[in-house]
């Protein structure tokens, strides 16, 4: 799989993602608008190892801890030296499916959302998960 490099919408099981109070959510409604994520390969790392930054490059996806079900946040970002908990791996589990998995580089947990939250119109938390790949496939839409 070619390494992603550029601006993208990241869509988690039908819903584009964005930031609310420095936390990542799948957005059901149009407010706030989805974030245009900047996916950048980490220099000197293997193929598919990336950071995921806000469009203004000031913050990046961050895993608060290596515990499961931790909500992904955005924190200040130094592109010259990203923190270990700001580095992710992009995996394409099904060739030619057009979908990817985003995996924490530190714990190996898959990033996704919980289907049990589908019963409300509230934004859906994006969390680290040790299992359940059916909820963790992402559609990446280039901008």
C-alpha positions as CSV (number, residue, x, y, z in Angstrom):
1,X,0.0,0.0,0.0
2,X,1.4,3.4,-0.9
3,X,2.0,5.7,2.1
4,X,-0.6,8.3,2.6
5,X,0.8,11.8,2.4
6,X,-1.5,14.9,2.1
7,X,-4.9,16.2,3.2
8,X,-7.8,13.8,3.7
9,X,-11.2,13.4,5.3
10,X,-11.1,10.4,7.6
11,X,-14.5,8.7,7.7
12,X,-15.2,6.3,10.6
13,X,-18.1,3.9,9.7
14,X,-20.0,6.4,7.6
15,X,-19.2,9.6,9.5
16,X,-16.4,12.1,8.9
17,X,-14.3,13.0,11.9
18,X,-13.6,16.3,13.6
19,X,-12.5,17.9,16.8
20,X,-14.7,18.9,19.8
21,X,-12.9,20.2,22.9
22,X,-9.6,18.7,21.7
23,X,-11.1,15.2,21.3
24,X,-11.7,13.3,18.1
25,X,-15.3,12.3,17.2
26,X,-17.2,10.9,14.3
27,X,-19.6,13.7,13.5
28,X,-23.2,12.8,12.8
29,X,-24.4,16.4,12.3
30,X,-22.8,19.2,10.3
31,X,-21.7,21.3,13.3
32,X,-18.8,21.4,13.9
33,X,-17.6,20.8,10.3
34,X,-15.3,17.8,9.7
35,X,-11.6,18.3,10.0
36,X,-9.3,18.2,7.0
37,X,-6.6,16.0,8.4
38,X,-3.0,16.2,7.2
39,X,-1.4,12.7,7.1
40,X,2.4,12.8,7.0
41,X,4.9,10.0,6.9
42,X,7.3,9.9,9.8
43,X,10.8,10.5,8.4
44,X,13.1,7.5,9.0
45,X,10.3,5.1,9.8
46,X,8.8,2.1,8.0
47,X,6.2,2.6,5.3
48,X,2.7,3.4,6.7
49,X,4.1,5.0,9.9
50,X,2.5,8.5,10.1
51,X,1.3,11.4,12.1
52,X,-2.3,12.7,11.7
53,X,-2.4,16.5,12.2
54,X,-5.0,19.2,12.1
55,X,-5.1,21.2,8.9
56,X,-3.2,24.1,10.5
57,X,-0.5,21.7,11.6
58,X,-0.6,22.9,15.2
59,X,-2.0,19.7,16.8
60,X,-1.9,16.0,16.1
61,X,-3.8,12.9,17.1
62,X,-2.6,11.7,20.4
63,X,-3.3,8.6,22.4
64,X,-3.6,9.6,26.1
65,X,-2.4,6.2,27.4
66,X,-1.9,2.6,26.3
67,X,-5.2,1.6,27.9
68,X,-8.1,0.3,25.8
69,X,-11.1,2.5,25.1
70,X,-9.0,5.7,25.5
71,X,-10.5,8.5,23.5
72,X,-8.1,10.0,20.9
73,X,-7.3,13.6,21.5
74,X,-5.4,16.4,19.7
75,X,-2.4,17.9,21.4
76,X,0.4,20.3,20.5
77,X,2.7,18.9,17.8
78,X,6.3,19.3,16.9
79,X,6.8,17.9,13.4
80,X,10.6,17.6,14.0
81,X,10.1,15.3,17.0
82,X,6.6,13.8,17.3
83,X,5.9,12.2,20.7
84,X,5.6,8.4,20.6
85,X,1.9,8.6,21.4
86,X,1.4,10.7,18.3
87,X,2.7,8.1,15.9
88,X,0.3,5.7,14.1
89,X,0.5,2.9,11.5
90,X,-1.8,2.7,8.5
91,X,-2.7,-0.8,7.6
92,X,-4.8,-2.0,4.7
93,X,-6.4,-5.3,5.8
94,X,-8.3,-6.0,2.7
95,X,-6.5,-5.4,-0.6
96,X,-8.3,-3.1,-3.0
97,X,-11.1,-2.4,-0.5
98,X,-10.3,1.3,-0.3
99,X,-10.5,1.1,3.5
100,X,-7.7,1.2,6.0
101,X,-7.1,0.6,9.7
102,X,-5.3,3.1,11.9
103,X,-3.2,1.4,14.6
104,X,-1.4,3.0,17.6
105,X,2.3,2.6,17.0
106,X,2.9,2.1,20.8
107,X,0.3,-0.4,21.9
108,X,-0.9,-1.8,18.6
109,X,-4.5,-1.0,19.4
110,X,-6.8,-0.3,16.5
111,X,-8.4,3.1,16.4
112,X,-12.2,3.1,15.8
113,X,-15.5,3.8,17.4
114,X,-18.1,1.9,19.4
115,X,-21.3,0.8,17.6
116,X,-23.2,0.9,20.9
117,X,-23.1,4.7,20.6
118,X,-25.1,4.5,17.3
119,X,-28.4,4.9,19.2
120,X,-28.0,8.6,19.6
121,X,-27.3,11.5,17.3
122,X,-24.5,12.7,19.5
123,X,-21.0,12.7,18.1
124,X,-19.3,9.3,18.4
125,X,-16.0,9.0,20.4
126,X,-13.0,7.8,18.5
127,X,-11.1,5.4,20.8
128,X,-8.3,2.8,20.9
129,X,-9.6,-0.7,20.7
130,X,-7.8,-4.1,21.2
131,X,-10.4,-5.9,19.0
132,X,-13.6,-5.6,16.9
133,X,-12.2,-4.8,13.5
134,X,-15.7,-4.4,12.0
135,X,-15.9,-1.0,13.7
136,X,-12.4,0.1,12.8
137,X,-12.3,0.3,9.1
138,X,-11.8,3.8,7.8
139,X,-12.5,5.4,4.5
140,X,-9.9,7.9,3.4
141,X,-11.1,10.6,1.1
142,X,-8.3,12.7,-0.5
143,X,-8.9,16.5,-0.6
